[in-house]
Amino acid sequence: ASDNSAFGFNALGANTTGSLLSAFGYNALGDNTTGANNSAFGSGALDANTTASNNSAFGYAALGANTTGTRNVGIGTSALGLNTTASDNSALGYFALGINTTGQANSAFGSLALDSNTTGSANSAFGYQALVNVGIGTSNAGFGYNAGLSLTSGSTNTLIGAFAGQSLTTGSGNIVLGYDAD
């Protein structure tokens, strides 16, 4: 281990050979053993990370359950909080992608954006609660306040505007443009 910085109880507590690590906060990167190039700022940030590298977590419990997922960015309380093995996700906001576990290559920007996503991949959500209930859908795009609010498992939908597509539940291949449009 080399070139590491730790501040807080058990920050980098289990680290053995991981290098280029920054851990600030209670148990930040606490379980990390060999993972490298990670940054964790906040209590519980990346605390379950063991071998994963190239992750950035900022906020209480951000990427807290991540063990082996790589190239993730979680900014905000519990952003990507339950992510375990998934990679290439970006979440910015309170509980953005909060319960994602294995979904890959998702982007969520806004409080609760894609919060219910667990295994869905290649989704993009921008706005408060955008695509908040999508759990397993893939390749959806929701842009705007509550865009795709009721969508749970649809795929390849494009929903642009506040409340756009809010009556869709499992539809696929839809394009909805405009405020409150369905």
PyMOL commands that set and color helices and strands:
alter all, ss='L'
color gray80, all
select strands_A, chain A and resi 5-7+22-24+39-41+56-58+73-75+90-92+107-109+124-126+141-143+158-160+175-177
alter strands_A, ss='S'
color yellow, strands_A
deselect
rebuild
show_as cartoon
